[in-house]
Amino acid sequence: MKIQILGAGCTKCKTLSAHAEAAVKALGMKAVVEKVDKITDIMKFGVITTPALVVNGKVKSAGKVLSVAEIKKFLE
């Protein structure tokens, strides 16, 4: 599974990334959590507001810092 966090490195982006890593760990999954910070790469997903969560190439959330529990729902 590939999880991407889209954002320029702001506090919200870092928090979402930490929550994603915690969700992966809590579920005992093997997944790669990748940070995407280049604007041109973020735009390819059609995301206007960050942070955004992308799971296996599909945008699951944008403009919101999801909790660990919310992210776990997308990963299960």
PAGU-501848 format. One record per atom (N, C-alpha, C, O): residue number from 1; residue in one letter; z, y, x; atom name. Coordinates in Angstrom, 3 decimals, always signed. Each point is the difference from the previous one (the first is absolute). Layout:
 pos code       zz       yy       xx site
 NUM    a        Z        Y        X   CA
...
//
This chain:
 pos code       zz       yy       xx site
   1    m   +0.000   -1.178   +0.848    N
   1    m   +0.000   +1.178   -0.848   CA
   1    m   +0.000   +1.236   +0.890    C
   1    m   +0.679   +0.052   +1.025    O
   2    k   -1.444   +0.922   -1.437    N
   2    k   -0.082   +1.251   +0.744   CA
   2    k   +0.503   +1.142   -0.881    C
   2    k   -0.500   +0.230   -1.101    O
   3    i   +1.497   +0.469   +1.614    N
   3    i   +0.576   +1.135   -0.710   CA
   3    i   -0.262   +1.244   +0.834    C
   3    i   +0.271   +0.025   +1.201    O
   4    q   -0.801   +1.004   -1.847    N
   4    q   -0.285   +1.248   +0.700   CA
   4    q   +0.753   +1.138   -0.657    C
   4    q   +0.070   +0.097   -1.226    O
   5    i   +0.492   +0.762   +2.059    N
   5    i   +0.675   +1.197   -0.460   CA
   5    i   -0.888   +1.174   +0.388    C
   5    i   -0.241   +0.237   +1.183    O
   6    l   -0.241   +0.490   -2.170    N
   6    l   -0.878   +1.131   +0.254   CA
   6    l   +0.817   +1.284   +0.007    C
   6    l   +0.736   +0.285   -0.945    O
   7    g   -0.872   +0.484   +2.019    N
   7    g   +0.708   +1.267   +0.096   CA
   7    g   -0.037   +0.543   +1.406    C
   7    g   -0.241   -0.729   +0.962    O
   8    a   +0.484   +2.018   -0.858    N
   8    a   -0.124   +0.690   +1.281   CA
   8    a   +1.246   -0.085   +0.877    C
   8    a   +0.052   +0.640   +1.050    O
   9    g   +0.935   -1.402   -1.449    N
   9    g   +1.196   -0.149   +0.815   CA
   9    g   +1.181   +0.836   -0.455    C
   9    g   +0.940   +0.223   +0.763    O
  10    c   -0.985   +0.239   -2.004    N
  10    c   +1.107   +0.799   -0.547   CA
  10    c   +1.207   -0.905   -0.269    C
  10    c   -0.083   -1.221   +0.126    O
  11    t   +1.173   +1.829   -0.490    N
  11    t   +1.229   -0.747   -0.278   CA
  11    t   -0.205   -1.006   -1.124    C
  11    t   +0.479   -1.131   +0.084    O
  12    k   -1.187   +1.534   -1.136    N
  12    k   -0.244   -0.908   -1.126   CA
  12    k   -0.835   -1.207   +0.433    C
  12    k   +0.235   -1.122   -0.449    O
  13    c   -1.200   +1.362   +1.315    N
  13    c   -0.842   -1.091   +0.494   CA
  13    c   +0.822   -0.985   +0.823    C
  13    c   -0.157   -1.214   -0.131    O
  14    k   +1.025   +1.738   +0.969    N
  14    k   +0.860   -0.855   +0.825   CA
  14    k   +0.965   -0.799   -0.864    C
  14    k   +0.275   -1.165   +0.287    O
  15    t   +0.235   +1.781   -1.336    N
  15    t   +0.912   -0.695   -0.911   CA
  15    t   -0.725   -1.120   -0.735    C
  15    t   +0.531   -1.104   -0.125    O
  16    l   -1.739   +1.379   -0.361    N
  16    l   -0.777   -1.028   -0.689   CA
  16    l   -0.302   -1.160   +0.941    C
  16    l   +0.056   -1.161   -0.406    O
  17    s   -0.369   +1.463   +1.643    N
  17    s   -0.271   -1.038   +0.985   CA
  17    s   +1.234   -0.868   +0.235    C
  17    s   -0.100   -1.225   +0.062    O
  18    a   +1.250   +1.854   +0.067    N
  18    a   +1.248   -0.744   +0.195   CA
  18    a   +0.312   -0.869   -1.212    C
  18    a   +0.459   -1.133   +0.149    O
  19    h   -0.705   +1.653   -1.342    N
  19    h   +0.232   -0.771   -1.220   CA
  19    h   -0.955   -1.196   -0.079    C
  19    h   +0.398   -1.084   -0.426    O
  20    a   -1.637   +1.278   +0.831    N
  20    a   -0.976   -1.095   -0.012   CA
  20    a   +0.422   -1.098   +0.967    C
  20    a   -0.075   -1.185   -0.327    O
  21    e   +0.515   +1.578   +1.512    N
  21    e   +0.450   -0.985   +0.982   CA
  21    e   +1.229   -0.744   -0.509    C
  21    e   +0.127   -1.205   +0.215    O
  22    a   +0.773   +1.908   -0.883    N
  22    a   +1.196   -0.636   -0.557   CA
  22    a   -0.374   -0.983   -1.113    C
  22    a   +0.602   -1.068   -0.112    O
  23    a   -1.583   +1.421   -0.700    N
  23    a   -0.448   -0.878   -1.089   CA
  23    a   -0.615   -1.275   +0.559    C
  23    a   +0.268   -1.093   -0.500    O
  24    v   -1.079   +1.225   +1.521    N
  24    v   -0.624   -1.158   +0.641   CA
  24    v   +1.083   -0.916   +0.568    C
  24    v   -0.044   -1.218   -0.177    O
  25    k   +1.006   +1.814   +0.854    N
  25    k   +1.086   -0.775   +0.599   CA
  25    k   +0.834   -0.692   -1.078    C
  25    k   +0.347   -1.172   +0.149    O
  26    a   -0.021   +1.884   -1.235    N
  26    a   +0.813   -0.559   -1.080   CA
  26    a   -0.688   -1.186   -0.672    C
  26    a   +0.661   -0.944   -0.433    O
  27    l   -1.988   +0.998   +0.350    N
  27    l   -0.756   -1.081   -0.628   CA
  27    l   -0.325   -1.126   +0.973    C
  27    l   -0.489   -1.054   -0.405    O
  28    g   +0.762   +1.281   +1.696    N
  28    g   -0.285   -1.013   +1.009   CA
  28    g   -1.483   -0.255   +0.178    C
  28    g   -0.414   -1.116   +0.313    O
  29    m   -0.377   +2.145   -0.512    N
  29    m   -1.459   -0.124   +0.063   CA
  29    m   -0.522   +0.279   +1.405    C
  29    m   +0.664   +0.626   +0.826    O
  30    k   -1.858   -1.107   -0.595    N
  30    k   -0.719   +0.369   +1.216   CA
  30    k   -1.018   +1.042   -0.424    C
  30    k   -0.952   -0.294   -0.723    O
  31    a   +1.169   +1.505   +1.182    N
  31    a   -0.901   +1.091   -0.363   CA
  31    a   -0.025   +1.021   +1.121    C
  31    a   +0.965   +0.155   +0.748    O
  32    v   -2.068   +0.524   -0.652    N
  32    v   -0.148   +1.077   +0.964   CA
  32    v   +0.164   +1.317   -0.741    C
  32    v   -0.686   +0.248   -0.991    O
  33    v   +1.596   +0.599   +1.469    N
  33    v   +0.168   +1.333   -0.579   CA
  33    v   -0.624   +0.979   +0.975    C
  33    v   +0.474   +0.170   +1.124    O
  34    e   -1.546   +0.473   -1.571    N
  34    e   -0.783   +0.881   +0.864   CA
  34    e   +0.066   +1.425   -0.527    C
  34    e   -0.080   +0.234   -1.205    O
  35    k   +0.226   +0.707   +2.118    N
  35    k   +0.023   +1.410   -0.389   CA
  35    k   -1.392   +0.588   +0.213    C
  35    k   -0.587   -0.146   +1.072    O
  36    v   +0.068   +0.807   -2.094    N
  36    v   -1.309   +0.652   +0.066   CA
  36    v   +0.255   +1.494   -0.104    C
  36    v   +0.424   +0.493   -1.045    O
  37    d   -0.687   +0.236   +2.144    N
  37    d   +0.334   +1.429   +0.000   CA
  37    d   -1.187   +0.934   +0.184    C
  37    d   +0.163   +1.218   -0.071    O
  38    k   -1.334   -1.753   +0.304    N
  38    k   -1.180   +0.853   +0.132   CA
  38    k   -0.520   +0.358   -1.385    C
  38    k   -0.215   -0.870   -0.844    O
  39    i   +0.017   +2.157   +0.629    N
  39    i   -0.438   +0.490   -1.310   CA
  39    i   -1.304   -0.667   -0.443    C
  39    i   -0.149   -0.339   -1.174    O
  40    t   -0.779   +0.149   +2.083    N
  40    t   -1.287   -0.611   -0.367   CA
  40    t   +0.196   -1.440   -0.471    C
  40    t   -0.691   -0.453   -0.913    O
  41    d   +1.625   -0.264   +1.528    N
  41    d   +0.273   -1.375   -0.424   CA
  41    d   +0.717   -0.018   -1.350    C
  41    d   -0.273   -0.864   -0.834    O
  42    i   +1.180   +1.800   +0.616    N
  42    i   +0.717   +0.092   -1.274   CA
  42    i   -0.976   +0.307   -1.134    C
  42    i   +0.106   -0.563   -1.089    O
  43    m   -1.048   +1.453   +1.352    N
  43    m   -0.980   +0.398   -1.015   CA
  43    m   -0.879   -1.168   -0.441    C
  43    m   -0.491   -0.006   -1.128    O
  44    k   +0.287   -0.971   +1.989    N
  44    k   -0.819   -1.167   -0.350   CA
  44    k   +0.609   -0.789   -1.152    C
  44    k   -0.709   -0.715   -0.708    O
  45    f   +2.017   +0.842   +0.520    N
  45    f   +0.677   -0.687   -1.094   CA
  45    f   -0.020   +0.808   -1.290    C
  45    f   +0.418   -0.495   -1.047    O
  46    g   -0.902   +1.739   +1.112    N
  46    g   -0.038   +0.858   -1.174   CA
  46    g   +1.361   +0.579   -0.358    C
  46    g   +0.220   +0.443   -1.127    O
  47    v   +0.683   -0.449   +2.084    N
  47    v   +1.357   +0.504   -0.229   CA
  47    v   +0.033   +1.492   +0.291    C
  47    v   -0.472   +0.450   +1.044    O
  48    i   +1.036   +0.318   -1.980    N
  48    i   +0.111   +1.443   +0.169   CA
  48    i   +1.409   +0.387   +0.434    C
  48    i   +0.185   +0.900   +0.819    O
  49    t   +0.806   -1.594   -1.378    N
  49    t   +1.392   +0.310   +0.341   CA
  49    t   +0.624   -1.161   +0.766    C
  49    t   -0.226   -1.168   -0.315    O
  50    t   +1.007   +1.513   +1.316    N
  50    t   +0.689   -1.003   +0.794   CA
  50    t   +1.498   +0.181   -0.178    C
  50    t   +0.434   +1.070   -0.427    O
  51    p   +0.351   -2.052   +0.732    N
  51    p   -0.379   -1.282   +0.590   CA
  51    p   -0.633   -0.924   -1.038    C
  51    p   +0.160   +0.177   -1.208    O
  52    a   -0.877   -1.160   +1.724    N
  52    a   -0.620   -0.989   -0.881   CA
  52    a   +0.232   -1.393   +0.568    C
  52    a   +0.094   -0.193   +1.212    O
  53    l   -0.004   -0.764   -2.113    N
  53    l   +0.180   -1.400   +0.366   CA
  53    l   -1.268   -0.756   -0.356    C
  53    l   -0.473   +0.059   -1.135    O
  54    v   -0.074   -0.770   +2.115    N
  54    v   -1.204   -0.800   -0.199   CA
  54    v   +0.342   -1.443   +0.357    C
  54    v   +0.532   -0.274   +1.076    O
  55    v   -0.842   -0.648   -1.992    N
  55    v   +0.250   -1.419   +0.240   CA
  55    v   -1.327   -0.727   -0.065    C
  55    v   -0.687   +0.023   -1.022    O
  56    n   +0.333   -0.671   +2.127    N
  56    n   -1.270   -0.733   +0.095   CA
  56    n   -1.194   +0.839   -0.438    C
  56    n   -0.885   -0.489   -0.702    O
  57    g   +0.862   +1.747   +1.117    N
  57    g   -1.132   +0.876   -0.258   CA
  57    g   +0.009   +0.712   -1.346    C
  57    g   -0.914   +0.772   -0.290    O
  58    k   +1.931   -1.017   -0.540    N
  58    k   +0.065   +0.629   -1.319   CA
  58    k   +1.178   +0.968   -0.056    C
  58    k   +1.126   -0.355   +0.350    O
  59    v   -1.397   +1.575   -0.791    N
  59    v   +1.042   +1.022   -0.113   CA
  59    v   +0.920   -0.386   -1.155    C
  59    v   -0.447   -0.173   -1.134    O
  60    k   +1.728   +0.041   +1.435    N
  60    k   +0.994   -0.362   -1.007   CA
  60    k   +0.807   +1.204   -0.466    C
  60    k   +0.492   +0.019   -1.128    O
  61    s   -0.353   +0.983   +1.989    N
  61    s   +0.775   +1.186   -0.341   CA
  61    s   -0.426   +1.146   +0.903    C
  61    s   -0.346   -0.208   +1.163    O
  62    a   +0.375   +1.427   -1.710    N
  62    a   -0.315   +1.189   +0.791   CA
  62    a   +0.878   +1.155   -0.444    C
  62    a   +0.252   +0.179   -1.191    O
  63    g   +0.211   +0.600   +2.151    N
  63    g   +0.780   +1.191   -0.298   CA
  63    g   +1.451   -0.265   -0.342    C
  63    g   +0.679   +0.870   -0.545    O
  64    k   -0.194   -2.069   +0.862    N
  64    k   +1.357   -0.372   -0.381   CA
  64    k   +0.614   -0.900   +1.067    C
  64    k   -0.680   -0.850   +0.576    O
  65    v   +1.969   +1.045   -0.320    N
  65    v   +0.729   -0.894   +0.897   CA
  65    v   +0.603   -1.101   -0.863    C
  65    v   +0.962   +0.216   -0.736    O
  66    l   -1.550   -1.391   +0.845    N
  66    l   +0.477   -1.137   -0.780   CA
  66    l   +1.271   -0.573   +0.617    C
  66    l   +0.198   +0.070   +1.213    O
  67    s   +0.653   -0.632   -2.052    N
  67    s   +1.195   -0.679   +0.491   CA
  67    s   -0.398   -1.377   +0.532    C
  67    s   -1.115   -0.466   -0.230    O
  68    v   +2.031   -0.168   +0.934    N
  68    v   -0.247   -1.349   +0.506   CA
  68    v   -0.280   -0.938   -1.179    C
  68    v   -0.906   -0.831   +0.072    O
  69    a   +1.668   +0.959   -1.138    N
  69    a   -0.186   -0.861   -1.181   CA
  69    a   -1.376   +0.196   -0.629    C
  69    a   -0.641   -0.966   -0.415    O
  70    e   +0.193   +2.208   +0.346    N
  70    e   -1.340   +0.263   -0.579   CA
  70    e   -1.093   -0.610   +0.866    C
  70    e   -0.966   -0.555   -0.522    O
  71    i   +1.107   +0.652   +1.823    N
  71    i   -1.000   -0.566   +0.905   CA
  71    i   +0.005   -1.531   -0.101    C
  71    i   -1.059   -0.628   +0.019    O
  72    k   +2.235   +0.041   -0.126    N
  72    k   +0.094   -1.451   -0.124   CA
  72    k   -0.785   -0.494   -1.197    C
  72    k   -0.607   -1.069   +0.073    O
  73    k   +0.596   +1.803   -1.171    N
  73    k   -0.757   -0.397   -1.188   CA
  73    k   -1.492   -0.084   +0.288    C
  73    k   -0.684   -0.882   -0.520    O
  74    f   +0.171   +1.800   +1.352    N
  74    f   -1.424   -0.030   +0.353   CA
  74    f   -0.317   -1.165   +0.935    C
  74    f   -1.132   -0.485   +0.020    O
  75    l   +2.112   +0.036   +0.750    N
  75    l   -0.238   -1.040   +1.001   CA
  75    l   +0.212   -1.409   -0.519    C
  75    l   -0.506   -0.958   +0.584    O
  76    e   +1.249   +0.819   -1.674    N
  76    e   +0.301   -1.339   -0.528   CA
  76    e   -1.191   -0.591   -0.720    C
  76    e   +0.079   -1.120   -0.506    O
//
